[in-house]
Amino acid sequence: MTFRNQLAVTSRVRWFLRGIPMTLSLFITRAKLFLFIGMIAAVCVGADTAKTPSSLDAEPIPLKPDFTAVVVKDAGLWPQLQITADGTLLAFGYNAPAHTTLPADVECWASDDGGQTWSPRGIAAPRPAADANYCHWASGFGAKNELLVVASGMDDAANARGQRAPNDVRVFRSTDVGQSWSSGGEFPKRLPGDLKPYPFGSIVRGRDETVRTIVYSVDESHQNIESAWMMTSRDAGLTWVQPVKIAEGINESVLLPLAGEDWLCVARTSNKPAPELGQELRQFRSTNDGQTWTDEGLVAGYHQHPPHLLRLKDQRLLLTYGNRRDGSIEARLSENNGKAWGAPHKLYTTGPGDMGYPSTAQLPDGKLVTVFYAAQSPLHAGYHMGAIGWNAPAKEPVAISGRRELFLDNMFVEQLAAEFLGTMATVEISIILIPPKAK
């Protein structure tokens, strides 16, 4: 009696490339690969939007949260979430119930039970004057787990003296997990072209131990053109140098280090073609340590912004953002470093109005916590920061997207190369191990 395992892989592949559907079936044995392709059109060509989801405005898949909680009421706008080595969550937010027009600081709230309850931890960036505020900032960890915040805002925030104007960026740091903070470091007051920097998002550590963040600028002398810039610190955030323009037509942006010298950036757009001067999410990639950037197209549609990026423990990328078209917090996942993004998932609905700016951290047990702000939601009738506890959908057993390898019963199968499939495919695959009949 002989025994031979056979692997049958059947995949339904729908390509949203010029509206052409196609079906692909693969039958693989130990020695042979048989490929049958049924298609309506004979030729598939690439597109400059090959890195985008199959549909920018696809209907989101609802996810049921494990819990929702209020982080803080009457405060907490534009939150950012960090997690310490012991799993303590630190949420940073604007501590006034107004949209940049009240004096306020950047405050920190902490949770040691996975985001279900919160308490004040400390004032991370105290306002520079009694009538000023800090409403633009980035947060993260520098060297040796030191917390960093770079912040700027408005002097005469309420314009009570008729002198409302942007103030300069300052650097703040904490060595006791956010309980006390000190001012320490120098950040450029101006970018090339005499443009003022506005911090946003995360401070991240590169694989070379540099610390990096993104600021954006507004060129008032040229039709208020907005641009995003990567900033680098080589001394744990004490000085920031080497501003590199990522692109024009974008503002609030986030960074994520990939392998080697590769970096990913997702940015909120400020230019057409979408209504209201953009307001979509556009992706950029660098393969030379941030010196130059390639525009990879849109990854989320109109009124879906701004972004937050996170590398999960299973190596997938998580992109979260607010959808202001229906007032929901949404997420997409990528299994190939952002070369393709899956369908959106709806985490929570706040309702219409001023809302969004989600930021996510992963707990030691793998569960996710996302914080957001809203002018109102089912959690509170007024400005507040909320928290959502949830689990990411399980990884697909096999994903034919890019170049991958599959090992089964000492059998090596090299999946179809990216040159053939591209990255626009949304793939659903079932794997069946078929034992042969005995002879």
Beta strands, then each sheet from edge to edge (+ up, - down):
strand 1: 6-17
strand 2: 20-28
strand 3: 33-39
strand 4: 61-62
strand 5: 67-73
strand 6: 77-83
strand 7: 89-94
strand 8: 106-111
strand 9: 119-125
strand 10: 136-141
strand 11: 147-152
strand 12: 154-155
strand 13: 165-166
strand 14: 170-174
strand 15: 182-183
strand 16: 198-205
strand 17: 211-219
strand 18: 225-233
strand 19: 241-248
strand 20: 250-257
strand 21: 263-269
strand 22: 281-286
strand 23: 294-300
strand 24: 304-311
strand 25: 317-323
strand 26: 328-334
strand 27: 345-349
strand 28: 355-362
strand 29: 368-374
strand 30: 384-390
strand 31: 405-408
strand 32: 411-414
strand 33: 425-434
sheet 1: 3+ 2- 1+ 33-
sheet 2: 4+ 27+ 26- 25+ 24-
sheet 3: 5+ 30- 29+ 28-
sheet 4: 6+ 7- 8+ 9-
sheet 5: 15+ 14- 11+ 10- 16- 17+ 18- 19+
sheet 6: 12+ 13-
sheet 7: 20+ 21- 22+ 23-
sheet 8: 31+ 32-
end
